[in-house]
Amino acid sequence: MSDTIVYVLALDLSADEARVRRAEIEQWLTGEGLFVRNPSHVRPRDSGEFLAGPTAEGRITDEWLNGRYEADILCTRDAYTAYELFEPPPCPGCGSPLDLERFHELLHAWRQDAEPSATCGDCGAGALLGDWGWEFGAYVAELAVAFENWPELRDDFVAELGRRLGGRPRTIMCRY
Ligand SMILES: [Zn+2]
């Protein structure tokens, strides 16, 4: 069975900022009952540190949360990608997709260093790679909140979480 993970993440945070923000995000999510700690989560590297809390239904999703929905707050510099759903991002100017090989070169460079810019081969527009934004691409980020096999998240919740994460908020829809 495949897994679908939604990552809500923040570009532009330093590692230090991400650590501070992670603690604030955890305090907000658990303080409001949106997440609870998963009692069966023991090994730090395993996923599923949190479960949907008593107030998640109606605030995070509109669906009935009858299962054990797992979540994580990931504070590690990584490339978060759509995997099976991946398609190269469309130009923010004309919508033409970025060359796949070029995208992977730029993503690799981003993992090593600062966020690169990409120039559209069709219209010539240039933008930071993270502004070639869409949910089936990939971003390098220091902080992300992962929702594992949840029903559709509410737009207002995703917007609030993005605002609290700081930086430029982005969403990735991942399947693998
Ligand atoms: Zn273009």
Backbone and ligand atoms as CSV (ligand in chain L), in Angstrom:
chain,resi,resn,atom,element,x,y,z
A,1,MET,N,N,0.850,-1.192,0.000
A,1,MET,CA,C,0.000,0.000,0.000
A,1,MET,C,C,0.886,1.243,0.000
A,2,SER,N,N,0.516,2.212,-0.809
A,2,SER,CA,C,1.349,3.411,-0.858
A,2,SER,C,C,0.935,4.388,0.254
A,3,ASP,N,N,1.882,5.228,0.613
A,3,ASP,CA,C,1.641,6.238,1.635
A,3,ASP,C,C,1.570,7.609,0.984
A,4,THR,N,N,0.654,8.414,1.462
A,4,THR,CA,C,0.570,9.795,1.001
A,4,THR,C,C,0.886,10.705,2.178
A,5,ILE,N,N,1.857,11.558,1.971
A,5,ILE,CA,C,2.287,12.460,3.037
A,5,ILE,C,C,2.164,13.896,2.534
A,6,VAL,N,N,1.541,14.737,3.315
A,6,VAL,CA,C,1.534,16.168,3.011
A,6,VAL,C,C,2.553,16.832,3.917
A,7,TYR,N,N,3.505,17.536,3.296
A,7,TYR,CA,C,4.479,18.316,4.052
A,7,TYR,C,C,4.090,19.790,3.950
A,8,VAL,N,N,3.945,20.442,5.099
A,8,VAL,CA,C,3.839,21.900,5.117
A,8,VAL,C,C,5.176,22.377,5.640
A,9,LEU,N,N,5.868,23.181,4.850
A,9,LEU,CA,C,7.249,23.515,5.196
A,9,LEU,C,C,7.509,25.003,4.999
A,10,ALA,N,N,8.660,25.425,5.508
A,10,ALA,CA,C,9.019,26.837,5.447
A,10,ALA,C,C,10.387,26.986,4.802
A,11,LEU,N,N,10.441,27.781,3.744
A,11,LEU,CA,C,11.730,28.134,3.161
A,11,LEU,C,C,12.315,29.304,3.962
A,12,ASP,N,N,13.575,29.556,3.777
A,12,ASP,CA,C,14.256,30.760,4.311
A,12,ASP,C,C,14.650,30.692,5.779
A,13,LEU,N,N,14.370,29.600,6.500
A,13,LEU,CA,C,14.775,29.550,7.903
A,13,LEU,C,C,16.214,29.033,8.008
A,14,SER,N,N,16.991,29.625,8.920
A,14,SER,CA,C,18.289,29.058,9.253
A,14,SER,C,C,18.060,27.853,10.166
A,15,ALA,N,N,19.109,27.052,10.367
A,15,ALA,CA,C,18.978,25.885,11.256
A,15,ALA,C,C,18.616,26.330,12.677
A,16,ASP,N,N,19.211,27.434,13.133
A,16,ASP,CA,C,18.905,27.930,14.483
A,16,ASP,C,C,17.460,28.406,14.586
A,17,GLU,N,N,17.027,29.160,13.576
A,17,GLU,CA,C,15.638,29.626,13.582
A,17,GLU,C,C,14.679,28.438,13.555
A,18,ALA,N,N,15.030,27.416,12.777
A,18,ALA,CA,C,14.153,26.250,12.656
A,18,ALA,C,C,13.986,25.543,14.005
A,19,ARG,N,N,15.068,25.455,14.767
A,19,ARG,CA,C,14.986,24.799,16.082
A,19,ARG,C,C,14.043,25.559,17.022
A,20,VAL,N,N,14.180,26.881,17.021
A,20,VAL,CA,C,13.312,27.705,17.875
A,20,VAL,C,C,11.859,27.557,17.430
A,21,ARG,N,N,11.660,27.647,16.104
A,21,ARG,CA,C,10.308,27.580,15.550
A,21,ARG,C,C,9.681,26.208,15.787
A,22,ARG,N,N,10.495,25.172,15.736
A,22,ARG,CA,C,9.973,23.823,15.970
A,22,ARG,C,C,9.342,23.715,17.358
A,23,ALA,N,N,10.049,24.248,18.360
A,23,ALA,CA,C,9.534,24.199,19.730
A,23,ALA,C,C,8.228,24.981,19.843
A,24,GLU,N,N,8.156,26.140,19.173
A,24,GLU,CA,C,6.933,26.960,19.228
A,24,GLU,C,C,5.764,26.244,18.550
A,25,ILE,N,N,6.061,25.611,17.414
A,25,ILE,CA,C,5.011,24.904,16.667
A,25,ILE,C,C,4.486,23.720,17.493
A,26,GLU,N,N,5.410,22.979,18.111
A,26,GLU,CA,C,4.974,21.839,18.921
A,26,GLU,C,C,4.097,22.308,20.084
A,27,GLN,N,N,4.524,23.406,20.713
A,27,GLN,CA,C,3.760,23.935,21.843
A,27,GLN,C,C,2.352,24.351,21.410
A,28,TRP,N,N,2.271,24.986,20.240
A,28,TRP,CA,C,0.957,25.402,19.727
A,28,TRP,C,C,0.088,24.174,19.402
A,29,LEU,N,N,0.620,23.236,18.665
A,29,LEU,CA,C,-0.176,22.086,18.205
A,29,LEU,C,C,-0.635,21.212,19.374
A,30,THR,N,N,0.251,20.967,20.320
A,30,THR,CA,C,-0.142,20.099,21.438
A,30,THR,C,C,-0.954,20.897,22.474
A,31,GLY,N,N,-0.608,22.181,22.637
A,31,GLY,CA,C,-1.326,23.021,23.605
A,31,GLY,C,C,-2.798,23.162,23.251
A,32,GLU,N,N,-3.091,23.199,21.941
A,32,GLU,CA,C,-4.485,23.356,21.497
A,32,GLU,C,C,-5.160,22.009,21.260
A,33,GLY,N,N,-4.466,20.909,21.536
A,33,GLY,CA,C,-5.074,19.595,21.357
A,33,GLY,C,C,-5.176,19.147,19.912
A,34,LEU,N,N,-4.461,19.836,19.005
A,34,LEU,CA,C,-4.492,19.449,17.587
A,34,LEU,C,C,-3.660,18.185,17.365
A,35,PHE,N,N,-2.545,18.096,18.063
A,35,PHE,CA,C,-1.707,16.896,18.089
A,35,PHE,C,C,-1.616,16.424,19.539
A,36,VAL,N,N,-1.470,15.109,19.707
A,36,VAL,CA,C,-1.046,14.557,21.007
A,36,VAL,C,C,0.190,13.697,20.756
A,37,ARG,N,N,1.004,13.539,21.782
A,37,ARG,CA,C,2.171,12.667,21.631
A,37,ARG,C,C,1.700,11.233,21.429
A,38,ASN,N,N,2.363,10.507,20.553
A,38,ASN,CA,C,2.019,9.113,20.270
A,38,ASN,C,C,2.682,8.232,21.340
A,39,PRO,N,N,1.880,7.603,22.207
A,39,PRO,CA,C,2.483,6.832,23.316
A,39,PRO,C,C,3.291,5.633,22.839
A,40,SER,N,N,3.010,5.142,21.620
A,40,SER,CA,C,3.765,3.972,21.147
A,40,SER,C,C,4.987,4.358,20.329
A,41,HIS,N,N,5.283,5.663,20.253
A,41,HIS,CA,C,6.477,6.114,19.534
A,41,HIS,C,C,7.651,6.096,20.497
A,42,VAL,N,N,8.641,5.240,20.231
A,42,VAL,CA,C,9.771,5.145,21.162
A,42,VAL,C,C,11.089,5.560,20.531
A,43,ARG,N,N,11.372,5.033,19.337
A,43,ARG,CA,C,12.675,5.333,18.744
A,43,ARG,C,C,12.630,6.684,18.051
A,44,PRO,N,N,13.563,7.579,18.385
A,44,PRO,CA,C,13.487,8.943,17.868
A,44,PRO,C,C,13.461,9.027,16.337
A,45,ARG,N,N,14.066,8.060,15.645
A,45,ARG,CA,C,14.125,8.162,14.196
A,45,ARG,C,C,12.868,7.638,13.493
A,46,ASP,N,N,12.008,6.954,14.246
A,46,ASP,CA,C,10.767,6.462,13.635
A,46,ASP,C,C,9.816,7.620,13.345
A,47,SER,N,N,8.950,7.406,12.352
A,47,SER,CA,C,7.926,8.424,12.101
A,47,SER,C,C,6.759,8.199,13.057
A,48,GLY,N,N,5.868,9.172,13.107
A,48,GLY,CA,C,4.685,9.054,13.946
A,48,GLY,C,C,4.911,9.474,15.385
A,49,GLU,N,N,5.656,10.566,15.577
A,49,GLU,CA,C,5.873,11.050,16.948
A,49,GLU,C,C,4.570,11.592,17.552
A,50,PHE,N,N,3.675,12.070,16.670
A,50,PHE,CA,C,2.412,12.649,17.145
A,50,PHE,C,C,1.242,11.929,16.487
A,51,LEU,N,N,0.068,12.037,17.134
A,51,LEU,CA,C,-1.198,11.565,16.562
A,51,LEU,C,C,-2.170,12.738,16.524
A,52,ALA,N,N,-3.189,12.610,15.669
A,52,ALA,CA,C,-4.246,13.623,15.657
A,52,ALA,C,C,-4.844,13.747,17.053
A,53,GLY,N,N,-4.984,14.973,17.525
A,53,GLY,CA,C,-5.504,15.217,18.873
A,53,GLY,C,C,-7.016,15.403,18.868
A,54,PRO,N,N,-7.584,15.630,20.050
A,54,PRO,CA,C,-9.053,15.713,20.170
A,54,PRO,C,C,-9.676,16.885,19.411
A,55,THR,N,N,-8.904,17.943,19.129
A,55,THR,CA,C,-9.490,19.086,18.422
A,55,THR,C,C,-9.124,19.099,16.940
A,56,ALA,N,N,-8.436,18.038,16.459
A,56,ALA,CA,C,-7.983,18.036,15.054
A,56,ALA,C,C,-9.160,17.993,14.089
A,57,GLU,N,N,-10.189,17.207,14.455
A,57,GLU,CA,C,-11.352,17.088,13.580
A,57,GLU,C,C,-12.125,18.408,13.592
A,58,GLY,N,N,-12.310,18.984,12.407
A,58,GLY,CA,C,-12.985,20.281,12.328
A,58,GLY,C,C,-12.022,21.445,12.250
A,59,ARG,N,N,-10.797,21.265,12.758
A,59,ARG,CA,C,-9.814,22.353,12.648
A,59,ARG,C,C,-8.715,22.015,11.644
A,60,ILE,N,N,-8.220,20.773,11.693
A,60,ILE,CA,C,-7.202,20.390,10.707
A,60,ILE,C,C,-7.870,19.804,9.463
A,61,THR,N,N,-8.911,19.011,9.676
A,61,THR,CA,C,-9.643,18.412,8.547
A,61,THR,C,C,-11.139,18.563,8.809
A,62,ASP,N,N,-11.920,18.394,7.743
A,62,ASP,CA,C,-13.374,18.354,7.893
A,62,ASP,C,C,-13.880,16.921,7.965
A,63,GLU,N,N,-12.981,15.978,7.826
A,63,GLU,CA,C,-13.387,14.567,7.818
A,63,GLU,C,C,-13.449,14.038,9.241
A,64,TRP,N,N,-14.157,12.939,9.375
A,64,TRP,CA,C,-14.219,12.250,10.651
A,64,TRP,C,C,-12.906,11.505,10.863
A,65,LEU,N,N,-12.199,11.846,11.916
A,65,LEU,CA,C,-10.882,11.248,12.155
A,65,LEU,C,C,-11.045,10.008,13.034
A,66,ASN,N,N,-11.435,8.911,12.397
A,66,ASN,CA,C,-11.710,7.710,13.194
A,66,ASN,C,C,-10.490,6.803,13.335
A,67,GLY,N,N,-9.396,7.156,12.673
A,67,GLY,CA,C,-8.233,6.271,12.725
A,67,GLY,C,C,-7.104,6.886,13.521
A,68,ARG,N,N,-5.956,6.244,13.439
A,68,ARG,CA,C,-4.775,6.781,14.104
A,68,ARG,C,C,-3.977,7.558,13.069
A,69,TYR,N,N,-4.190,8.826,12.990
A,69,TYR,CA,C,-3.480,9.638,12.001
A,69,TYR,C,C,-2.177,10.149,12.606
A,70,GLU,N,N,-1.071,9.800,11.955
A,70,GLU,CA,C,0.239,10.142,12.497
A,70,GLU,C,C,0.778,11.420,11.872
A,71,ALA,N,N,1.636,12.094,12.637
A,71,ALA,CA,C,2.250,13.333,12.162
A,71,ALA,C,C,3.638,13.472,12.779
A,72,ASP,N,N,4.455,14.278,12.117
A,72,ASP,CA,C,5.796,14.560,12.632
A,72,ASP,C,C,6.140,16.020,12.414
A,73,ILE,N,N,6.987,16.539,13.281
A,73,ILE,CA,C,7.547,17.879,13.081
A,73,ILE,C,C,9.036,17.665,12.820
A,74,LEU,N,N,9.430,17.851,11.569
A,74,LEU,CA,C,10.773,17.470,11.126
A,74,LEU,C,C,11.670,18.692,11.098
A,75,CYS,N,N,12.701,18.645,11.911
A,75,CYS,CA,C,13.620,19.780,11.988
A,75,CYS,C,C,14.982,19.307,11.504
A,76,THR,N,N,15.087,19.170,10.198
A,76,THR,CA,C,16.333,18.696,9.617
A,76,THR,C,C,16.405,19.199,8.180
A,77,ARG,N,N,17.581,19.660,7.767
A,77,ARG,CA,C,17.696,20.172,6.403
A,77,ARG,C,C,17.585,19.008,5.426
A,78,ASP,N,N,16.593,19.085,4.549
A,78,ASP,CA,C,16.352,17.967,3.647
A,78,ASP,C,C,15.646,18.472,2.397
A,79,ALA,N,N,15.696,17.651,1.350
A,79,ALA,CA,C,14.890,17.931,0.161
A,79,ALA,C,C,13.585,17.165,0.314
A,80,TYR,N,N,12.499,17.889,0.410
A,80,TYR,CA,C,11.176,17.284,0.540
A,80,TYR,C,C,10.570,17.220,-0.857
A,81,THR,N,N,10.334,15.998,-1.357
A,81,THR,CA,C,9.879,15.880,-2.748
A,81,THR,C,C,8.582,15.071,-2.832
A,82,ALA,N,N,7.935,15.213,-3.968
A,82,ALA,CA,C,6.642,14.541,-4.195
A,82,ALA,C,C,6.823,13.072,-4.580
A,83,TYR,N,N,8.073,12.621,-4.775
A,83,TYR,CA,C,8.358,11.238,-5.198
A,83,TYR,C,C,7.481,10.812,-6.363
A,84,GLU,N,N,6.585,9.830,-6.133
A,84,GLU,CA,C,5.806,9.259,-7.254
A,84,GLU,C,C,4.958,10.299,-7.970
A,85,LEU,N,N,4.578,11.337,-7.256
A,85,LEU,CA,C,3.725,12.370,-7.855
A,85,LEU,C,C,4.550,13.457,-8.529
A,86,PHE,N,N,5.882,13.344,-8.438
A,86,PHE,CA,C,6.747,14.432,-8.891
A,86,PHE,C,C,6.576,14.755,-10.376
A,87,GLU,N,N,6.464,16.029,-10.656
A,87,GLU,CA,C,6.575,16.550,-12.019
A,87,GLU,C,C,7.322,17.865,-11.904
A,88,PRO,N,N,8.182,18.192,-12.895
A,88,PRO,CA,C,8.941,19.440,-12.789
A,88,PRO,C,C,8.005,20.648,-12.701
A,89,PRO,N,N,8.378,21.646,-11.911
A,89,PRO,CA,C,7.460,22.755,-11.653
A,89,PRO,C,C,7.243,23.652,-12.872
A,90,PRO,N,N,6.049,24.213,-12.990
A,90,PRO,CA,C,5.760,25.137,-14.083
A,90,PRO,C,C,6.354,26.521,-13.815
A,91,CYS,N,N,6.771,27.177,-14.902
A,91,CYS,CA,C,7.300,28.554,-14.810
A,91,CYS,C,C,6.255,29.467,-14.160
A,92,PRO,N,N,6.684,30.293,-13.166
A,92,PRO,CA,C,5.721,31.209,-12.555
A,92,PRO,C,C,5.226,32.273,-13.539
A,93,GLY,N,N,5.963,32.460,-14.651
A,93,GLY,CA,C,5.525,33.439,-15.649
A,93,GLY,C,C,4.592,32.839,-16.687
A,94,CYS,N,N,5.047,31.780,-17.379
A,94,CYS,CA,C,4.294,31.274,-18.542
A,94,CYS,C,C,3.756,29.866,-18.347
A,95,GLY,N,N,4.127,29.190,-17.266
A,95,GLY,CA,C,3.582,27.860,-17.016
A,95,GLY,C,C,4.335,26.724,-17.688
A,96,SER,N,N,5.359,27.038,-18.469
A,96,SER,CA,C,6.132,26.000,-19.139
A,96,SER,C,C,6.979,25.242,-18.107
A,97,PRO,N,N,6.995,23.899,-18.129
A,97,PRO,CA,C,7.728,23.169,-17.087
A,97,PRO,C,C,9.244,23.348,-17.192
A,98,LEU,N,N,9.892,23.398,-16.042
A,98,LEU,CA,C,11.352,23.488,-15.996
A,98,LEU,C,C,11.938,22.165,-16.510
A,99,ASP,N,N,13.039,22.266,-17.227
A,99,ASP,CA,C,13.713,21.060,-17.714
A,99,ASP,C,C,14.059,20.143,-16.531
A,100,LEU,N,N,13.727,18.870,-16.671
A,100,LEU,CA,C,13.848,17.939,-15.540
A,100,LEU,C,C,15.291,17.819,-15.054
A,101,GLU,N,N,16.213,17.663,-16.005
A,101,GLU,CA,C,17.624,17.496,-15.627
A,101,GLU,C,C,18.134,18.760,-14.922
A,102,ARG,N,N,17.745,19.921,-15.467
A,102,ARG,CA,C,18.140,21.195,-14.874
A,102,ARG,C,C,17.561,21.323,-13.451
A,103,PHE,N,N,16.333,20.900,-13.291
A,103,PHE,CA,C,15.708,20.968,-11.969
A,103,PHE,C,C,16.506,20.153,-10.951
A,104,HIS,N,N,16.903,18.942,-11.342
A,104,HIS,CA,C,17.650,18.096,-10.406
A,104,HIS,C,C,19.023,18.678,-10.086
A,105,GLU,N,N,19.681,19.280,-11.070
A,105,GLU,CA,C,20.963,19.960,-10.805
A,105,GLU,C,C,20.773,21.085,-9.778
A,106,LEU,N,N,19.718,21.874,-9.991
A,106,LEU,CA,C,19.480,23.013,-9.099
A,106,LEU,C,C,19.090,22.548,-7.696
A,107,LEU,N,N,18.299,21.480,-7.631
A,107,LEU,CA,C,17.897,20.965,-6.320
A,107,LEU,C,C,19.121,20.442,-5.561
A,108,HIS,N,N,19.996,19.772,-6.283
A,108,HIS,CA,C,21.234,19.273,-5.677
A,108,HIS,C,C,22.068,20.450,-5.143
A,109,ALA,N,N,22.200,21.494,-5.956
A,109,ALA,CA,C,22.954,22.679,-5.524
A,109,ALA,C,C,22.318,23.299,-4.278
A,110,TRP,N,N,21.004,23.312,-4.248
A,110,TRP,CA,C,20.271,23.898,-3.118
A,110,TRP,C,C,20.544,23.104,-1.844
A,111,ARG,N,N,20.616,21.775,-1.974
A,111,ARG,CA,C,20.911,20.957,-0.780
A,111,ARG,C,C,22.257,21.318,-0.178
A,112,GLN,N,N,23.215,21.674,-1.052
A,112,GLN,CA,C,24.565,21.968,-0.578
A,112,GLN,C,C,24.709,23.397,-0.060
A,113,ASP,N,N,23.881,24.294,-0.594
A,113,ASP,CA,C,24.160,25.716,-0.368
A,113,ASP,C,C,22.857,26.516,-0.438
A,114,ALA,N,N,22.994,27.799,-0.803
A,114,ALA,CA,C,21.837,28.696,-0.825
A,114,ALA,C,C,20.868,28.313,-1.952
A,115,GLU,N,N,19.655,28.811,-1.829
A,115,GLU,CA,C,18.612,28.533,-2.833
A,115,GLU,C,C,18.997,29.166,-4.175
A,116,PRO,N,N,19.073,28.375,-5.238
A,116,PRO,CA,C,19.433,28.927,-6.544
A,116,PRO,C,C,18.225,29.527,-7.262
A,117,SER,N,N,18.516,30.270,-8.323
A,117,SER,CA,C,17.452,30.757,-9.206
A,117,SER,C,C,17.412,29.885,-10.446
A,118,ALA,N,N,16.269,29.867,-11.098
A,118,ALA,CA,C,16.128,29.138,-12.353
A,118,ALA,C,C,15.527,30.070,-13.393
A,119,THR,N,N,15.987,29.912,-14.631
A,119,THR,CA,C,15.490,30.743,-15.724
A,119,THR,C,C,14.680,29.874,-16.672
A,120,CYS,N,N,13.528,30.374,-17.062
A,120,CYS,CA,C,12.643,29.624,-17.957
A,120,CYS,C,C,13.222,29.594,-19.367
A,121,GLY,N,N,13.288,28.398,-19.955
A,121,GLY,CA,C,13.801,28.254,-21.315
A,121,GLY,C,C,12.857,28.805,-22.364
A,122,ASP,N,N,11.593,28.994,-22.024
A,122,ASP,CA,C,10.618,29.486,-23.005
A,122,ASP,C,C,10.455,30.996,-22.970
A,123,CYS,N,N,10.170,31.548,-21.781
A,123,CYS,CA,C,9.865,32.989,-21.720
A,123,CYS,C,C,11.019,33.794,-21.147
A,124,GLY,N,N,12.049,33.130,-20.591
A,124,GLY,CA,C,13.209,33.853,-20.083
A,124,GLY,C,C,13.038,34.413,-18.687
A,125,ALA,N,N,11.889,34.192,-18.048
A,125,ALA,CA,C,11.681,34.705,-16.693
A,125,ALA,C,C,12.579,33.949,-15.719
A,126,GLY,N,N,13.112,34.667,-14.740
A,126,GLY,CA,C,13.950,34.040,-13.716
A,126,GLY,C,C,13.298,34.179,-12.357
A,127,ALA,N,N,13.444,33.155,-11.526
A,127,ALA,CA,C,12.877,33.213,-10.170
A,127,ALA,C,C,13.645,32.234,-9.305
A,128,LEU,N,N,13.675,32.513,-7.992
A,128,LEU,CA,C,14.225,31.542,-7.053
A,128,LEU,C,C,13.514,30.201,-7.240
A,129,LEU,N,N,14.253,29.119,-7.066
A,129,LEU,CA,C,13.665,27.794,-7.322
A,129,LEU,C,C,12.415,27.557,-6.473
A,130,GLY,N,N,12.433,28.048,-5.245
A,130,GLY,CA,C,11.269,27.873,-4.370
A,130,GLY,C,C,10.053,28.659,-4.813
A,131,ASP,N,N,10.256,29.613,-5.728
A,131,ASP,CA,C,9.122,30.371,-6.260
A,131,ASP,C,C,8.575,29.746,-7.542
A,132,TRP,N,N,9.259,28.693,-8.034
A,132,TRP,CA,C,8.640,27.837,-9.054
A,132,TRP,C,C,7.755,26.877,-8.254
A,133,GLY,N,N,6.782,27.472,-7.580
A,133,GLY,CA,C,6.147,26.746,-6.489
A,133,GLY,C,C,5.010,25.867,-6.939
A,134,TRP,N,N,5.064,24.609,-6.540
A,134,TRP,CA,C,3.851,23.811,-6.635
A,134,TRP,C,C,4.003,22.531,-5.855
A,135,GLU,N,N,2.835,21.950,-5.543
A,135,GLU,CA,C,2.819,20.887,-4.531
A,135,GLU,C,C,3.347,19.554,-5.030
A,136,PHE,N,N,3.642,19.425,-6.330
A,136,PHE,CA,C,4.177,18.154,-6.830
A,136,PHE,C,C,5.659,18.255,-7.186
A,137,GLY,N,N,6.334,19.287,-6.679
A,137,GLY,CA,C,7.751,19.473,-6.960
A,137,GLY,C,C,8.627,19.025,-5.797
A,138,ALA,N,N,9.590,19.874,-5.463
A,138,ALA,CA,C,10.505,19.576,-4.356
A,138,ALA,C,C,11.083,20.890,-3.838
A,139,TYR,N,N,11.340,20.915,-2.534
A,139,TYR,CA,C,11.968,22.076,-1.905
A,139,TYR,C,C,12.989,21.598,-0.890
A,140,VAL,N,N,14.000,22.422,-0.665
A,140,VAL,CA,C,14.914,22.172,0.444
A,140,VAL,C,C,14.480,23.068,1.605
A,141,ALA,N,N,14.263,22.461,2.764
A,141,ALA,CA,C,13.796,23.227,3.920
A,141,ALA,C,C,14.426,22.671,5.185
A,142,GLU,N,N,14.470,23.520,6.207
A,142,GLU,CA,C,15.008,23.127,7.520
A,142,GLU,C,C,13.924,22.627,8.457
A,143,LEU,N,N,12.666,22.934,8.136
A,143,LEU,CA,C,11.564,22.622,9.052
A,143,LEU,C,C,10.322,22.270,8.246
A,144,ALA,N,N,9.693,21.158,8.598
A,144,ALA,CA,C,8.471,20.731,7.903
A,144,ALA,C,C,7.575,19.996,8.879
A,145,VAL,N,N,6.267,20.129,8.702
A,145,VAL,CA,C,5.312,19.319,9.452
A,145,VAL,C,C,4.716,18.318,8.469
A,146,ALA,N,N,4.784,17.023,8.828
A,146,ALA,CA,C,4.361,15.944,7.933
A,146,ALA,C,C,3.072,15.323,8.448
A,147,PHE,N,N,2.095,15.184,7.550
A,147,PHE,CA,C,0.815,14.552,7.862
A,147,PHE,C,C,0.735,13.272,7.054
A,148,GLU,N,N,0.732,12.129,7.737
A,148,GLU,CA,C,0.881,10.840,7.065
A,148,GLU,C,C,-0.482,10.175,6.869
A,149,ASN,N,N,-0.920,10.123,5.601
A,149,ASN,CA,C,-2.194,9.472,5.235
A,149,ASN,C,C,-3.406,10.106,5.910
A,150,TRP,N,N,-3.366,11.417,6.059
A,150,TRP,CA,C,-4.515,12.130,6.627
A,150,TRP,C,C,-5.544,12.400,5.522
A,151,PRO,N,N,-6.829,12.608,5.929
A,151,PRO,CA,C,-7.788,13.152,4.962
A,151,PRO,C,C,-7.347,14.565,4.558
A,152,GLU,N,N,-8.025,15.133,3.591
A,152,GLU,CA,C,-7.633,16.458,3.087
A,152,GLU,C,C,-7.576,17.492,4.217
A,153,LEU,N,N,-6.482,18.260,4.235
A,153,LEU,CA,C,-6.305,19.281,5.278
A,153,LEU,C,C,-7.099,20.536,4.909
A,154,ARG,N,N,-7.622,21.198,5.915
A,154,ARG,CA,C,-8.362,22.452,5.673
A,154,ARG,C,C,-7.397,23.548,5.220
A,155,ASP,N,N,-7.853,24.346,4.253
A,155,ASP,CA,C,-7.014,25.434,3.728
A,155,ASP,C,C,-6.641,26.432,4.827
A,156,ASP,N,N,-7.598,26.752,5.701
A,156,ASP,CA,C,-7.289,27.767,6.726
A,156,ASP,C,C,-6.271,27.231,7.732
A,157,PHE,N,N,-6.303,25.925,7.999
A,157,PHE,CA,C,-5.299,25.354,8.890
A,157,PHE,C,C,-3.914,25.393,8.241
A,158,VAL,N,N,-3.843,24.996,6.968
A,158,VAL,CA,C,-2.552,25.007,6.266
A,158,VAL,C,C,-1.992,26.434,6.225
A,159,ALA,N,N,-2.878,27.410,6.011
A,159,ALA,CA,C,-2.431,28.812,5.973
A,159,ALA,C,C,-1.902,29.242,7.338
A,160,GLU,N,N,-2.598,28.869,8.409
A,160,GLU,CA,C,-2.141,29.273,9.740
A,160,GLU,C,C,-0.827,28.580,10.095
A,161,LEU,N,N,-0.742,27.292,9.786
A,161,LEU,CA,C,0.505,26.571,10.067
A,161,LEU,C,C,1.660,27.208,9.286
A,162,GLY,N,N,1.424,27.538,8.020
A,162,GLY,CA,C,2.462,28.177,7.203
A,162,GLY,C,C,2.905,29.507,7.793
A,163,ARG,N,N,1.945,30.269,8.282
A,163,ARG,CA,C,2.274,31.570,8.879
A,163,ARG,C,C,3.114,31.380,10.137
A,164,ARG,N,N,2.764,30.377,10.945
A,164,ARG,CA,C,3.508,30.119,12.181
A,164,ARG,C,C,4.900,29.546,11.903
A,165,LEU,N,N,5.029,28.786,10.810
A,165,LEU,CA,C,6.356,28.265,10.459
A,165,LEU,C,C,7.295,29.401,10.076
A,166,GLY,N,N,6.735,30.468,9.475
A,166,GLY,CA,C,7.544,31.609,9.058
A,166,GLY,C,C,8.218,31.342,7.734
A,167,GLY,N,N,8.988,32.305,7.252
A,167,GLY,CA,C,9.606,32.155,5.945
A,167,GLY,C,C,8.540,32.070,4.863
A,168,ARG,N,N,8.907,31.587,3.694
A,168,ARG,CA,C,7.912,31.385,2.636
A,168,ARG,C,C,7.296,30.003,2.841
A,169,PRO,N,N,6.027,29.914,3.188
A,169,PRO,CA,C,5.416,28.599,3.398
A,169,PRO,C,C,5.131,27.902,2.080
A,170,ARG,N,N,5.296,26.601,2.059
A,170,ARG,CA,C,5.047,25.795,0.855
A,170,ARG,C,C,4.436,24.474,1.280
A,171,THR,N,N,3.774,23.815,0.337
A,171,THR,CA,C,3.186,22.492,0.587
A,171,THR,C,C,3.683,21.516,-0.462
A,172,ILE,N,N,3.999,20.313,-0.018
A,172,ILE,CA,C,4.363,19.225,-0.931
A,172,ILE,C,C,3.423,18.050,-0.690
A,173,MET,N,N,2.892,17.532,-1.786
A,173,MET,CA,C,2.067,16.324,-1.714
A,173,MET,C,C,2.927,15.164,-2.194
A,174,CYS,N,N,3.238,14.232,-1.297
A,174,CYS,CA,C,4.198,13.174,-1.582
A,174,CYS,C,C,3.501,11.818,-1.564
A,175,ARG,N,N,3.833,10.970,-2.522
A,175,ARG,CA,C,3.344,9.589,-2.452
A,175,ARG,C,C,4.492,8.636,-2.729
A,176,TYR,N,N,4.599,7.606,-1.929
A,176,TYR,CA,C,5.578,6.568,-2.215
A,176,TYR,C,C,5.262,5.281,-1.525
L,1,ZN,ZN,ZN,8.299,30.858,-18.615
